[in-house]
Amino acid sequence: MKSLRLSTKIYYLFGDIGVSTCLSAIAFFMLFFFTDVAHLDPALVGTVLLIGKLWDAVNDPLFGWISDRTQSRFGKRRVYLLFGTIPLGLSFVLLWMIPTGASNALAIVWLLGTFFLFYSFITIVSVSYYAMTPELTRDYDERTSLTTFRMIGGSAGYMAGAALPPLIAGLFVTEQIGWRVMGLCLGVFTVLCLFITAFGVRIDENMESPPSTMPPIKSILSCFKNRPYNYILIQGAITGMSFMLIMSYMSFYLTYQLDMRDQIPLIMALYIGTIALFLFFWKWLADRWAKGPTYALGLFIAFGTLALSFFLPQGRSNLIYVILLISAFGMSAQWVLPWSILPDVVEYDELMTGERREGMYYGLRGLLGKISDAVGIFVGGWVLKLFAFVPETAQTPETLFGIRLFFGPIPALLIFISLPLLIWFPINRQIHAETLEKLKLMRFN
């Protein structure tokens, strides 16, 4: 099959810089911002974030179905990048603009309202963006290459979202003003990156499938008849919850367990930078092995190493750099392989149904992923409550135990349980090639 041009891959990666910048800032700092800066009850914040995430989850398959049925002169997916990007940037800015002196009730209403707006527009943009991958190429290995380039953008975005917020917020007299300016800067940055993809990437009309005619309920239910897709959904939900616990608790762990709050920007940048550095290693390994087992190996290294953080004593320790860098090496596989595997499932479905429904598959994957993220945030907030967390003060040994436990060992245990789903994943290079041949015969007949 014809390889994609390098320029297409580069234009495409900018979209993930924009999406990942927003999501990383929220994952790493939203719970921290509303508890440590806005001084809201952590259990209440966790509950509100759960509600917002559930809305985000519900609208993913709905919009995936809509995008599959879209016809426009701008294409099925690109049209939503063109017209959804600016509202996305504005809604991200509003998340950090909580009114000064707001009561708890007003703060919660503000949080709920802005989260509903943000998650509506992030769905419109991200589902369309992700669903472009299987439409840009049908090749098993070229999809891994495209996804690797995309994840270079994703790691740059995650680095920006993880390292820049505390740096920008720290430049101003009050934290409230600093976090507002941070939201504005990252919101504008997100819009610019997504527009580069929207105006730079063109999908071949021959690759873009006709609009789906399947009714919404049938479209959803038929996806669950796809056995490889069920593997992805279950394993992805477990990984999403585990990863969200790690991201949510990293600031708490570094601040209160290791007393290294001043080094959070550097640590975040090194962690995400290491992930980016090894993206092509995992692509190289997947090209010579199979995507599922390669992905399993990466997760084993990432979460197994991170579990060792539980044993670090309280106080500053440079060993955290060794643990996080080895973990980031393995975590790099998490950024490449699941999004390279998902397009292969679309052809498997096309063989069953006779239709290509990229939007629905990415939408349902988003639904399960965001529910798992929401559960991770919800559990994270309530664990802080149950272990008697008090912001901006020295924590009790019991509180530190809870932070250590849910930063390392608990996520690792969940991941280890899910690894067989990847080790024995049903689609490999040979099965995918056979599927494409069957589809050619089906179309010809």
Order of alpha helices (4+ residues) and beta strands (2+ residues): alpha-alpha-alpha-alpha-alpha-alpha-alpha-alpha-alpha-alpha-alpha-alpha-alpha-alpha-alpha-alpha-alpha-alpha
